[in-house]
Amino acid sequence: FLLDVKEGLKPSPPSRDLSDLAMPTADAEPGIGTEPLAPVSENQPQGERAVSVLWSFGKCLGALLPVYLAGYYGLSVSIVLFGLVIYMGWKHGRQEKVMRLKSAMYLLENEREFTTQTVFRAKRDLPPWVNFPDVEKVEWVNKILQQAWPFIGQYLEKLLVEIIAPAIRTSSIHLQTLSFTKVNIGDKALKVAGVKAHTENDKRQVMLDLYLSYAGDVEINVEIKKYFCKAGVKGVQLHGMLRVILEPLIGNIPLVGAVTMFFIRRPKLDINWTGLTNLLDIPGLNAMSDTMIMDAIASHLVLPNRLTIPLVADLHVAQLRSPLPRGVVRIHLLEAEDLTAKDTVIKGLIDGKSDPYAVLRVGTQIFTSHHVDSNLNPQWREMYEVIVHEVPGQELEVEVFDKDPDQDDFLGRDVTSGSVHLRLEWLSLLSSADRLSEVIAKNQNLTSKVAEPPSAAILAVYLDQAYQLPMRKGNKDPSPMVQISVQDKTKESKTCYGTTSPVWEDAFTFFIKDPHKQNIDIQVKDDDRALSLGSLKIPLARLVGMPELTMDQWFQLENSGSASRIFIKIVLRVGISHTQILKHLFCAQTLMGSNKVKKLHTTVCLQGVLRIHLMEAQNLIAKDNFMGGMMKGKSDPYVKIRVGGITFRSHTIKENLNPVWNELYEVILTQLPGQEIQFELFDKDIDQDDFLGRVSDNPNSAGQVKLTIGYSMEENRLFITVHSCRALVARSKDGADPYVSFILLPDKKATTKRKTATKKKDLSPEFNERFDFDLSVEESSQRRLDLSVKNSVSFISRERELIGKVFVIGHV
């Protein structure tokens, strides 16, 4: 699909701190929040009051001790002040984090009360249409989680103490004394805020989106006795959408072959540290530490990474964990307009410019454009290619920043203050060697126009296992890992420790420009990357001749043992660009009269980009005469096409009254709706070209029709919307009773024949009727639209039925 859009930018809204919610601080739970000095109650026993006073005095003495020591040892006061600033920053950051945690916990527990009070303060009622029909509440799941939470805690405690801790101790000599001294997941259970089910994509799977929210009082303490080190976590927030896929559905118990789960977008994480890791709450370090942990989670649970749990035997786990991508999005970052000036002059008295650059994110794939110096209307003209793994679900996020020497300024995202111009192109992935040659040729023609041509295909490599790899020196088992390289891109598998027959079950994807000129280089190495255990080079040209562009077999390793083999599945898929509707464009297609004096075929891509296929003309007028006009000759026709202020000219065809051009033109539309296409035909002459006619002025013109033609990837169907007609030719003194009839050719059984309702006595009728067809993308691209506007007449009437016809060829 091809999109050409302008999205506005707005500054990121200030993050709402829920600490301003009305919550009595006395209700704070023990161990969460800033503990006040020990309160003194009149009902306390005398001994407890004395201990409280001594405790308060000891805290004051501890606060003054650093000042006394600094003076005693003659240290500079600046050191004390510096330490005090660090301490205050840490204290402030910790208090904010604690308040956010308490506020989130309060909001989750009192969601109904908070929403009601907010609406009541606004002096209005919730409108009856406020609902979320596609996301369902699952309070019964939350009740089960709350009831089972203590037992889940017992399981996690056993998992950490009996399995994870021993694994950590054996991984490093420095961690041999590590132990979990306390594991308590608290009383606050994980909540599922809503569930959305997708069952329309694949009949052999169930896809669930779980909106998770956790603001818990979890407490985990770790101790390394060797270094007298204690650390831990006391309070965690986690919010995100987890996608769970149950596939394949099978006819035996447990009915589901495997469970796959992942986050489509990075979840939001906030951790409250304790012990030695208190230092991670210092401003600057807290964001860095949370980001590092989030990166670790993303490497396992954020697309394209997935966690797959097989429930039955003999499943291809690698293909479930890394299925073939749904498609590729080609992102053209074109320009931006009216950005905010961040670089000021004379301390803000005079507005300056900005040095903008853009950051684009799709899941874990991140792209950064170059920055443009001193420009509020920058032009980048850059192209990025993104593999899309899930439809629906994945999103494109665009942020614009001002480049500065110290810290870059945020200019905004999404809408209103400024705008960014993007062109998005969807590529479906097909297993067609014939289409591969076509795409490569097209991309080679683009080489002179762009710095780097786009890819023609993607390559998926499923690394399964190896057999009888050679031993290391000393007859020791190796720890094999694999490096897979295509041109200048290299990706590494996980390491399988202490085995000569490793099972990796990893998957990798690469963009391919021309498989006839590229190879896959596979290196099997020991985990130190120094010892080679074998190698393999596969020319991608071998794939082009294979059925379904796929190889799935054992390969003999080179420079290895005589029996050393590796099992790999390699899949090549060709990226085919298609179009989708973003805004409705009035096609300005001329309806030809039934005698078809002139015929001109065009195709319109209704996506902000207009693609015009100039096909042919028929029965043109002969302008080149001989012997003073006594003998008629031919014409040398060419066409001028105008869209707004842009003009295209076709090549000239010599001496032909039925010329065939087969030419393609593309133009970006800046005003939707409103722009129209004008076609003018001329006869090329030595002195002055003769005018053959204008399509819109054609005396046989019967009017115009407005259509929307597109393909929905989510619904896997082609759709055609008939909007309206205008300036139709009258067929009687009362005008006409028009309706639209069409069929998708070739269609021998007329199963795709459709027609609209009839509009009485209306030469500019409005229909606004949509017709859907269950056709694949490949099938849709091979259909031709044969559309007629007809006048509804009785069988005894002498009025003409046909008003005009339109042919649209290759419309998807």
VOGU-3710 file (C-alpha; in Angstrom, 3 decimals, decimal comma):
1> flldvkeglk> 0,000/0,000/0,000  1,187/3,504/-0,754  0,477/6,397/1,576  1,521/9,995/1,192  0,473/11,926/4,258  1,226/14,971/6,325  0,915/14,402/10,019  1,114/17,259/12,455  3,467/17,487/15,380  2,629/18,549/18,885
11> psppsrdlsd> 4,742/18,882/21,955  4,622/15,863/24,198  1,951/16,469/26,853  3,312/17,021/30,326  3,377/13,727/32,173  0,581/13,706/34,679  1,910/12,795/38,091  -0,870/11,037/39,956  0,630/12,086/43,254  -1,882/14,951/43,361
21> lamptadaep> -4,711/12,461/43,882  -6,468/12,847/47,206  -4,826/10,106/49,256  -4,280/10,455/52,993  -0,591/9,859/53,659  -1,379/8,116/56,878  -2,851/5,273/54,868  0,451/4,524/53,170  1,432/0,936/53,657  4,475/0,087/55,766
31> gigteplapv> 7,664/-0,094/53,780  6,405/2,092/50,918  7,078/5,793/50,846  9,125/8,133/52,948  8,955/7,120/56,593  8,455/10,083/58,969  10,395/10,469/62,145  9,033/8,091/64,723  5,775/9,620/65,950  5,273/10,117/69,687
41> senqpqgera> 1,803/9,245/70,915  0,503/10,152/74,367  -0,789/6,597/74,727  2,660/5,094/74,168  4,415/3,513/77,197  7,191/5,578/78,754  9,906/3,201/77,484  8,710/3,428/73,852  8,589/7,233/74,067  12,195/7,290/75,284
51> vsvlwsfgkc> 13,294/5,022/72,404  11,496/7,296/69,922  13,250/10,387/71,267  16,641/8,657/71,172  15,956/7,461/67,581  15,144/11,022/66,471  18,277/12,346/68,205  20,400/9,661/66,526  19,091/10,634/63,063  19,962/14,308/63,672
61> lgallpvyla> 23,439/13,320/64,909  23,949/11,133/61,819  23,047/14,067/59,574  25,584/16,376/61,308  28,374/13,779/61,435  29,629/14,358/57,813  29,967/18,113/58,512  31,952/17,453/61,691  34,243/14,938/59,947  34,860/17,341/57,061
71> gyyglsvsiv> 35,963/20,059/59,494  38,020/17,657/61,587  40,039/16,437/58,600  40,259/19,867/57,004  38,230/19,012/53,918  36,731/21,696/51,696  33,152/22,738/52,376  32,440/22,316/48,625  32,876/18,550/48,997  30,234/18,485/51,720
81> lfglviymgw> 27,926/20,644/49,619  28,485/18,412/46,585  27,622/15,328/48,636  24,555/17,093/50,017  23,369/17,954/46,486  23,791/14,322/45,397  21,907/13,137/48,476  19,057/15,628/47,954  18,781/14,641/44,289  18,651/10,965/45,246
91> khgrqekvmr> 16,070/11,688/47,951  13,917/13,738/45,586  14,038/11,115/42,841  13,209/8,348/45,293  10,260/10,259/46,769  8,853/10,955/43,302  9,168/7,306/42,329  7,504/6,166/45,573  4,647/8,631/45,083  4,145/7,472/41,487
101> lksamyllen> 4,033/3,887/42,691  1,512/4,659/45,460  -0,594/6,768/43,100  -0,669/4,042/40,465  -1,623/1,462/43,104  -4,396/3,748/44,362  -5,712/4,346/40,844  -5,790/0,634/40,017  -7,662/-0,173/43,237  -10,107/2,765/42,977
111> erefttqtvf> -10,580/3,088/39,221  -14,383/3,381/39,363  -14,368/5,915/42,222  -11,649/8,028/40,587  -13,429/8,123/37,210  -16,765/9,012/38,838  -15,238/11,799/40,946  -13,385/13,240/37,925  -16,552/13,361/35,849  -18,532/14,781/38,806
121> rakrdlppwv> -16,008/17,591/39,308  -16,376/18,430/35,617  -20,155/18,750/36,234  -21,170/16,413/33,480  -22,346/12,841/33,024  -20,628/10,108/31,094  -22,275/9,986/27,654  -23,951/6,671/26,843  -21,750/6,151/23,754  -18,538/6,007/25,782
131> nfpdvekvew> -17,578/2,336/25,528  -14,889/0,087/24,105  -16,662/-2,665/22,252  -13,494/-4,286/20,894  -11,730/-4,402/24,280  -13,519/-6,450/26,912  -13,252/-6,161/30,675  -12,157/-9,398/32,335  -12,719/-8,797/36,023  -13,117/-12,531/36,544
141> vnkilqqawp> -9,510/-13,014/35,415  -8,353/-10,366/37,893  -10,250/-12,127/40,695  -8,545/-15,392/39,811  -5,136/-13,683/39,727  -5,765/-12,023/43,082  -6,838/-15,327/44,639  -3,889/-17,229/43,171  -1,308/-14,477/43,749  0,140/-15,920/47,027
151> figqylekll> 0,660/-19,286/45,340  2,216/-17,641/42,299  4,566/-15,989/44,801  5,501/-19,354/46,271  6,307/-20,676/42,811  8,435/-17,630/41,934  10,312/-17,938/45,244  11,174/-21,566/44,476  12,149/-20,606/40,930  14,519/-17,857/42,111
161> veiiapairt> 16,038/-19,761/45,043  16,285/-23,284/43,611  16,910/-22,691/39,885  17,945/-19,130/39,056  20,302/-18,560/42,013  22,359/-21,748/41,386  22,579/-20,857/37,675  23,900/-17,378/38,550  26,412/-18,804/41,039  27,874/-21,155/38,419
171> ssihlqtlsf> 28,055/-18,438/35,744  30,827/-16,404/37,452  33,455/-16,926/40,132  32,556/-13,525/41,595  28,931/-14,565/42,195  29,521/-17,882/43,948  28,165/-16,502/47,257  25,034/-14,915/45,778  21,734/-15,748/47,433  18,197/-14,401/47,541
181> tkvnigdkal> 17,571/-13,438/51,174  13,983/-12,322/50,674  11,433/-12,967/47,955  7,994/-11,443/48,476  5,822/-10,491/45,528  3,443/-8,620/47,846  -0,322/-8,432/47,971  -0,891/-6,393/44,799  -1,652/-8,780/41,962  -1,085/-8,196/38,282
191> kvagvkahte> -4,194/-6,723/36,634  -5,537/-7,341/33,146  -7,200/-4,038/32,221  -8,773/-5,458/29,062  -8,604/-8,170/26,426  -9,069/-7,846/22,676  -9,465/-11,015/20,611  -8,468/-11,282/16,928  -9,893/-14,292/15,132  -10,222/-12,891/11,609
201> ndkrqvmldl> -6,657/-13,390/10,352  -6,011/-17,132/10,557  -8,503/-19,882/11,298  -5,791/-22,032/12,920  -4,907/-19,534/15,627  -6,407/-17,365/18,338  -4,768/-14,004/18,940  -5,323/-12,122/22,204  -4,128/-8,659/23,217  -3,822/-8,390/26,998
211> ylsyagdvei> -3,555/-4,876/28,407  -1,458/-5,461/31,530  -0,998/-3,118/34,462  1,093/-3,910/37,511  1,829/-1,541/40,388  3,015/-3,902/43,057  4,718/-3,930/46,424  7,128/-6,665/45,381  10,245/-6,967/47,564  13,268/-8,986/46,491
221> nveikkyfck> 16,626/-8,776/48,307  19,910/-10,203/47,050  23,141/-10,664/48,998  26,683/-11,482/47,887  28,443/-12,449/51,115  31,918/-12,427/49,598  31,740/-8,677/48,998  29,336/-7,786/51,862  26,980/-6,503/49,166  23,229/-6,195/49,578
231> agvkgvqlhg> 20,814/-4,984/46,933  17,191/-5,314/46,009  13,909/-4,049/44,643  10,965/-2,686/46,615  8,102/-1,748/44,332  7,684/-2,136/40,567  5,405/-0,619/37,938  4,887/-2,296/34,568  2,307/-1,248/31,957  1,992/-2,581/28,413
241> mlrvilepli> 0,092/-4,665/25,891  1,064/-8,323/25,721  0,015/-10,265/22,629  -0,672/-13,955/23,209  -1,054/-16,271/20,205  -2,508/-19,747/20,605  -1,413/-21,756/17,578  -1,719/-24,134/15,930  -5,210/-25,184/16,974  -5,329/-28,987/16,878
251> gniplvgavt> -7,954/-31,694/17,240  -6,383/-33,329/20,289  -5,932/-32,333/23,904  -4,738/-29,697/24,834  -6,325/-28,264/21,604  -3,444/-25,768/21,284  0,004/-26,736/19,988  1,933/-23,845/21,532  1,568/-20,510/23,293  3,557/-17,557/21,945
261> mffirrpkld> 3,715/-14,222/23,753  5,430/-10,885/23,185  5,034/-7,148/23,622  4,361/-5,322/20,334  5,701/-2,088/21,852  8,139/-1,635/24,709  6,200/-1,632/27,995  6,655/1,153/30,523  8,816/0,141/33,500  9,531/1,907/36,801
271> inwtgltnll> 11,610/0,222/39,538  12,141/1,339/43,135  15,622/0,195/44,214  16,866/-0,648/47,732  20,200/-1,454/49,369  23,318/-0,773/47,299  21,135/-0,284/44,232  19,682/2,812/45,953  22,334/4,633/43,937  20,310/3,820/40,833
281> dipglnamsd> 17,613/6,241/42,045  19,992/9,202/41,630  18,668/11,475/38,827  20,264/10,425/35,564  21,134/6,939/36,789  17,513/5,949/37,432  16,440/6,451/33,813  19,588/4,704/32,590  19,091/1,687/34,872  15,421/1,262/33,977
291> tmimdaiash> 16,297/1,581/30,288  18,989/-1,106/30,552  16,536/-3,494/32,203  13,913/-2,622/29,606  16,469/-3,382/26,872  17,029/-6,802/28,442  13,264/-7,449/28,474  12,980/-6,207/24,871  15,696/-8,624/23,733  13,434/-11,512/24,738
301> lvlpnrltip> 9,842/-10,265/24,738  9,457/-7,274/22,376  8,971/-7,823/18,639  10,645/-9,316/16,704  11,553/-11,390/19,769  8,970/-13,857/21,085  8,637/-16,353/23,912  7,219/-19,636/22,608  6,100/-22,449/24,930  5,355/-25,699/23,036
311> lvadlhvaql> 2,556/-27,808/24,495  2,878/-30,831/22,188  5,793/-32,663/20,620  7,104/-32,434/17,027  6,469/-28,724/16,522  8,657/-26,395/14,444  9,352/-24,087/17,361  11,705/-21,845/15,355  8,983/-21,041/12,827  6,495/-20,304/15,604
321> rsplprgvvr> 9,025/-18,138/17,405  9,995/-16,361/14,190  7,269/-16,737/11,537  7,615/-15,199/8,111  6,993/-11,433/8,318  3,603/-10,125/7,218  5,203/-7,576/4,915  7,586/-4,662/4,599  6,858/-0,956/5,037  9,017/1,407/3,014
331> ihlleaedlt> 9,121/4,741/4,864  9,986/7,852/2,874  10,823/10,659/5,306  10,390/13,642/3,007  10,193/16,927/4,903  8,752/18,925/7,779  7,130/22,345/7,990  6,705/25,111/10,586  8,815/23,502/13,308  9,460/25,263/16,612
341> akdtvikgli> 12,572/27,460/16,915  14,631/26,190/19,866  17,971/27,940/19,235  17,464/31,488/20,541  19,807/34,472/20,332  20,733/37,018/23,051  19,337/34,907/25,883  15,966/34,407/24,250  15,295/37,974/23,119  15,506/36,975/19,457
351> dgksdpyavl> 14,102/33,731/18,074  16,562/31,682/16,095  16,208/28,433/14,191  16,431/24,734/14,934  18,703/21,988/13,617  16,042/19,292/13,225  16,397/15,565/12,786  13,819/12,783/13,059  13,784/9,493/14,966  11,480/6,749/13,646
361> rvgtqiftsh> 10,574/3,646/15,636  8,698/0,479/14,739  9,031/-1,956/17,614  12,750/-2,435/18,290  13,715/-1,055/14,856  14,997/2,517/15,206  16,147/4,907/12,461  17,680/8,379/12,828  17,813/10,878/9,973  20,608/13,357/9,360
371> hvdsnlnpqw> 20,122/16,795/10,904  19,520/19,918/8,816  21,260/23,067/10,088  19,204/26,201/10,928  15,980/25,265/9,165  12,372/25,189/10,370  11,228/23,592/7,088  13,827/20,825/6,649  13,932/18,406/3,746  15,447/15,006/4,510
381> remyevivhe> 14,420/12,859/1,507  15,478/9,629/3,224  14,109/6,116/2,853  13,968/3,323/5,438  12,681/-0,232/5,172  10,949/-1,891/8,105  9,920/-5,514/8,486  6,366/-5,806/9,833  5,768/-8,894/11,931  2,232/-8,345/13,208
391> vpgqelevev> -0,901/-6,961/11,544  -2,770/-5,396/13,246  -0,747/-4,034/16,133  2,562/-2,512/15,106  2,805/1,260/14,916  5,160/3,820/13,460  6,300/6,463/15,930  7,996/9,623/14,646  9,741/12,141/16,921  11,557/15,299/15,854
401> fdkdpdqddf> 14,475/16,781/17,812  16,689/19,856/17,619  20,382/18,923/17,460  22,402/20,706/20,174  25,989/20,341/21,426  24,899/19,477/24,976  21,387/17,996/25,000  18,983/17,746/22,071  15,646/19,561/22,421  12,400/17,714/21,823
411> lgrdvtsgsv> 10,278/19,335/19,073  7,244/17,063/19,267  5,351/14,092/17,891  1,993/13,387/16,197  -0,064/16,605/15,527  -0,520/20,418/15,644  2,661/22,422/16,193  4,417/21,742/12,933  3,962/18,902/10,474  6,011/16,099/9,007
421> hlrlewlsll> 5,549/14,718/5,492  5,786/10,936/5,171  5,228/8,583/2,286  4,557/5,002/3,385  4,612/2,095/0,968  3,381/-1,398/1,861  5,092/-4,369/0,213  3,431/-7,770/0,245  5,753/-10,777/0,267  5,270/-13,264/-2,558
431> ssadrlsevi> 7,074/-16,449/-3,650  7,267/-15,544/-7,337  10,539/-15,765/-9,269  8,930/-14,009/-12,249  7,979/-10,998/-10,145  11,515/-10,943/-8,696  13,047/-10,069/-12,069  10,433/-7,349/-12,543  11,149/-5,774/-9,142  14,941/-5,864/-9,623
441> aknqnltskv> 14,611/-4,135/-13,002  12,368/-1,465/-11,511  14,771/-0,826/-8,636  17,717/-0,543/-11,028  15,853/2,230/-12,851  15,574/4,072/-9,525  19,327/3,924/-8,877  19,966/7,228/-10,647  17,249/8,964/-8,601  18,076/7,773/-5,067
451> aeppsaaila> 21,331/7,389/-3,178  20,665/3,740/-2,378  18,158/1,580/-4,261  15,482/-0,210/-2,212  15,575/-3,926/-1,576  13,862/-6,353/-3,927  13,225/-9,161/-1,436  13,739/-10,346/2,117  15,589/-13,483/3,181  14,531/-15,527/6,215
461> vyldqayqlp> 17,107/-17,985/7,578  15,918/-20,590/10,094  18,930/-22,031/11,891  17,830/-25,369/13,320  20,697/-27,632/14,440  24,102/-29,125/13,655  25,447/-32,660/13,880  28,870/-34,055/14,884  30,856/-30,838/15,002  34,613/-31,261/15,635
471> mrkgnkdpsp> 35,966/-31,311/19,192  38,174/-28,625/20,715  41,792/-29,229/21,669  42,166/-31,679/24,503  39,139/-33,645/23,245  36,743/-31,187/24,900  33,208/-30,472/23,748  32,832/-27,107/22,002  30,251/-24,409/22,766  29,050/-23,650/19,230
481> mvqisvqdkt> 27,489/-20,433/17,952  26,818/-19,314/14,366  27,541/-16,084/12,491  25,325/-15,562/9,420  26,353/-12,813/6,984  24,723/-11,380/3,868  26,877/-8,709/2,247  27,794/-6,273/5,075  25,172/-7,456/7,612  26,167/-10,097/10,185
491> kesktcygtt> 23,911/-11,653/12,821  24,797/-14,106/15,595  22,919/-17,025/17,102  22,791/-17,963/20,747  25,529/-20,224/22,166  24,896/-23,896/22,985  27,352/-24,899/25,690  29,313/-28,168/25,786  27,920/-30,115/22,825  28,920/-31,306/19,358
501> spvwedaftf> 25,277/-31,509/18,210  23,800/-28,128/19,145  20,135/-27,175/18,680  19,734/-23,415/18,182  16,231/-22,941/16,739  17,016/-19,319/15,856  15,749/-17,202/12,961  17,163/-14,168/11,143  15,968/-11,837/8,371  17,939/-9,841/5,805
511> fikdphkqni> 17,038/-7,346/3,082  18,175/-8,497/-0,377  18,786/-6,181/-3,349  19,680/-8,772/-6,007  19,820/-12,483/-5,078  21,667/-13,247/-8,316  24,698/-11,356/-6,965  24,576/-12,110/-3,218  25,569/-15,063/-1,022  24,882/-16,363/2,480
521> diqvkdddra> 28,088/-16,828/4,467  27,700/-19,140/7,489  30,485/-19,520/10,063  30,176/-22,009/12,935  32,516/-21,026/15,773  33,303/-21,796/19,373  31,960/-19,263/21,879  35,322/-17,433/21,974  34,818/-16,566/18,248  38,424/-17,627/17,587
531> lslgslkipl> 38,080/-21,366/16,854  36,261/-22,198/13,608  34,149/-25,358/13,675  33,046/-25,178/10,035  31,793/-22,872/7,319  29,306/-22,774/4,465  28,619/-20,411/1,544  25,321/-20,613/-0,361  24,704/-18,489/-3,493  21,212/-17,007/-3,294
541> arlvgmpelt> 20,839/-17,663/-7,026  20,209/-21,305/-6,059  17,042/-20,216/-4,264  15,580/-18,554/-7,367  15,222/-21,902/-9,125  13,756/-23,738/-6,113  10,003/-24,368/-5,636  8,413/-21,622/-3,508  11,886/-19,990/-3,377  12,662/-22,228/-0,387
551> mdqwfqlens> 15,485/-24,601/0,637  14,939/-26,848/3,677  17,721/-29,435/4,096  20,991/-30,621/5,651  24,180/-28,966/4,348  27,664/-30,449/4,599  30,019/-28,045/6,429  33,320/-27,108/4,862  36,599/-26,959/6,816  35,034/-29,254/9,410
561> gsasrifiki> 34,643/-32,937/10,240  33,739/-35,450/7,546  30,301/-36,014/9,111  29,711/-32,438/10,280  26,404/-31,114/8,952  24,047/-28,239/9,625  20,281/-28,097/9,061  18,956/-24,767/7,749  15,747/-23,585/6,148  16,157/-20,608/3,801
571> vlrvgishtq> 13,152/-18,694/2,452  13,213/-15,873/-0,106  10,187/-13,597/-0,518  9,735/-10,877/-3,143  8,416/-7,491/-2,031  5,544/-6,320/-4,249  4,244/-2,789/-3,796  0,502/-2,236/-3,663  -1,758/0,770/-3,085  -4,284/1,641/-0,410
581> ilkhlfcaqt> -6,731/4,500/-0,053  -5,896/7,308/2,365  -8,159/10,050/0,993  -10,806/9,978/-1,689  -9,750/11,508/-4,987  -12,235/12,550/-7,660  -10,943/10,417/-10,500  -11,941/12,712/-13,387  -12,227/9,628/-15,566  -14,128/10,498/-18,720
591> lmgsnkvkkl> -17,039/8,240/-19,557  -16,919/7,477/-23,234  -19,987/7,295/-25,403  -21,138/3,987/-26,744  -19,546/4,607/-30,172  -16,054/4,834/-28,521  -14,624/7,414/-30,897  -11,615/7,773/-28,550  -10,468/5,493/-25,762  -7,930/6,211/-23,045
601> httvclqgvl> -7,210/3,791/-20,158  -5,862/5,094/-16,851  -5,280/3,714/-13,387  -5,563/5,868/-10,286  -3,802/5,057/-7,000  -5,976/6,871/-4,480  -3,403/7,448/-1,775  -2,142/10,985/-2,157  0,034/9,714/-5,033  -1,596/9,578/-8,465
611> rihlmeaqnl> -0,319/6,846/-10,757  -1,441/7,247/-14,396  -1,093/4,374/-16,864  -1,409/5,754/-20,387  -2,405/2,703/-22,393  -3,822/3,401/-25,867  -6,180/5,379/-28,097  -8,457/4,277/-30,885  -9,890/5,725/-34,122  -8,005/9,011/-34,038
621> iakdnfmggm> -8,425/11,622/-36,754  -5,940/11,549/-39,680  -4,318/14,989/-39,893  -1,477/14,256/-42,329  -2,947/14,544/-45,851  -1,320/14,064/-49,257  -1,785/15,757/-52,624  -3,589/18,793/-51,237  -5,937/16,705/-49,154  -7,073/14,436/-51,925
631> mkgksdpyvk> -5,537/11,422/-50,116  -5,818/10,969/-46,367  -2,782/9,764/-44,503  -2,143/9,015/-40,821  -1,258/10,967/-37,681  1,784/10,925/-35,402  -0,042/11,124/-32,040  1,266/11,971/-28,586  -0,521/12,875/-25,348  -0,100/15,727/-22,874
641> irvggitfrs> -1,308/14,955/-19,355  -1,888/17,806/-16,902  -2,446/17,455/-13,144  -2,558/20,878/-11,565  0,622/22,680/-12,616  2,425/19,468/-13,626  2,537/18,383/-17,281  3,657/15,037/-18,699  4,223/14,255/-22,376  4,210/10,807/-23,924
651> htikenlnpv> 6,468/9,681/-26,745  5,263/10,101/-30,321  4,041/7,090/-32,316  4,592/7,426/-36,061  1,693/7,052/-38,524  -0,842/5,336/-36,317  -4,504/6,091/-35,635  -4,695/3,387/-32,930  -1,515/4,058/-30,922  -0,386/1,996/-27,917
661> wnelyevilt> 1,856/3,829/-25,411  1,917/1,693/-22,205  3,571/4,485/-20,193  3,438/5,175/-16,453  3,457/8,558/-14,691  3,348/9,368/-10,966  2,562/12,672/-9,275  2,146/13,627/-5,606  -1,188/15,352/-5,035  -1,185/18,393/-2,759
671> qlpgqeiqfe> -4,922/19,084/-2,637  -7,515/16,420/-1,974  -10,195/16,501/-3,278  -10,268/18,913/-6,186  -7,391/18,068/-8,523  -8,332/16,596/-11,885  -6,564/15,014/-14,835  -6,661/16,586/-18,309  -5,661/14,625/-21,394  -4,920/16,356/-24,729
681> lfdkdidqdd> -3,948/14,563/-27,944  -1,742/16,123/-30,620  -0,392/15,166/-34,040  3,370/15,769/-34,267  4,254/17,934/-37,308  7,420/19,599/-38,590  6,017/23,117/-38,383  3,158/23,149/-35,862  1,504/20,283/-34,034  -2,174/19,699/-34,819
691> flgrvsdnpn> -4,701/19,408/-31,987  -6,566/16,076/-32,093  -8,873/16,588/-29,131  -9,249/16,894/-25,392  -10,743/14,031/-23,427  -12,701/16,302/-21,104  -13,997/18,263/-24,140  -14,931/15,193/-26,120  -18,346/15,760/-27,672  -19,079/12,092/-27,000
701> sagqvkltig> -18,250/12,459/-23,293  -21,102/11,149/-21,167  -19,971/12,440/-17,734  -17,678/11,389/-14,912  -17,713/8,843/-12,090  -16,044/9,000/-8,673  -14,648/5,693/-7,351  -12,553/4,453/-4,447  -10,615/1,239/-5,132  -8,437/-0,346/-2,474
711> ysmeenrlfi> -7,303/-3,462/-0,676  -7,662/-4,105/3,069  -4,798/-6,218/4,408  -6,577/-6,687/7,744  -9,701/-8,098/6,079  -7,875/-9,740/3,135  -10,354/-8,368/0,652  -10,659/-5,976/-2,269  -13,204/-3,184/-1,921  -14,743/-0,793/-4,437
721> tvhscralva> -16,823/2,202/-3,371  -19,011/3,927/-5,945  -19,416/7,477/-4,655  -21,150/9,532/-7,324  -21,469/10,617/-10,956  -21,630/14,092/-12,377  -22,579/15,803/-15,637  -24,234/12,696/-17,066  -25,865/12,898/-20,495  -29,671/13,035/-20,462
731> rskdgadpyv> -31,418/10,089/-22,105  -34,919/11,598/-22,151  -36,698/14,905/-21,570  -36,762/14,054/-17,847  -33,014/13,418/-17,741  -32,103/9,864/-16,716  -32,571/7,263/-13,983  -28,908/6,233/-13,583  -27,302/3,323/-11,809  -23,781/1,859/-11,913
741> sfillpdkka> -23,032/-1,722/-12,926  -19,600/-3,361/-13,004  -17,756/-6,668/-13,170  -14,174/-7,740/-12,419  -12,726/-9,353/-15,539  -11,879/-12,087/-16,292  -15,018/-13,489/-14,682  -16,683/-16,198/-16,749  -19,456/-16,958/-14,230  -20,276/-13,314/-13,380
751> ttkrktatkk> -19,714/-13,947/-9,658  -18,192/-10,466/-9,265  -20,971/-8,610/-11,067  -22,494/-5,863/-8,914  -24,762/-2,842/-9,331  -25,906/0,113/-7,269  -29,383/1,364/-6,524  -31,146/3,481/-9,169  -31,442/7,255/-8,680  -34,542/8,773/-10,251
761> kdlspefner> -34,252/11,789/-12,567  -30,741/12,739/-11,442  -27,805/13,584/-13,735  -25,393/14,009/-10,766  -26,422/11,118/-8,525  -24,855/10,241/-5,151  -24,535/6,494/-4,480  -21,910/5,971/-1,738  -22,172/2,187/-1,911  -19,282/-0,161/-1,038
771> fdfdlsvees> -18,750/-3,622/-2,536  -16,336/-6,187/-1,029  -14,647/-9,119/-2,774  -12,836/-11,979/-1,019  -9,774/-11,938/-3,269  -6,080/-12,209/-2,395  -3,668/-9,424/-3,263  -2,272/-11,489/-6,130  -5,748/-12,204/-7,526  -6,787/-8,556/-7,210
781> sqrrldlsvk> -3,754/-7,361/-9,145  -4,818/-9,523/-12,102  -8,404/-8,248/-12,312  -9,749/-5,504/-14,629  -12,671/-3,322/-13,701  -15,318/-3,019/-16,439  -17,782/-0,378/-15,228  -20,899/0,968/-16,955  -23,251/3,801/-16,037  -26,700/2,891/-17,271
791> nsvsfisrer> -30,146/4,386/-17,514  -32,903/2,281/-15,950  -35,537/1,745/-18,652  -38,438/-0,600/-19,221  -38,190/-3,263/-21,883  -40,702/-1,411/-24,116  -38,936/1,940/-23,848  -37,011/3,400/-26,775  -34,595/5,274/-24,496  -30,924/4,262/-24,676
801> eligkvfvig> -29,821/2,201/-21,695  -26,016/2,741/-21,782  -24,768/6,171/-20,699  -21,043/5,421/-20,670  -18,243/3,002/-19,712  -14,953/3,066/-17,807  -12,145/0,480/-17,927  -9,631/0,362/-15,061  -6,729/-2,013/-15,675  -4,385/-3,270/-12,937
811> hv> -6,133/-1,201/-10,300  -4,590/-2,786/-7,220
//
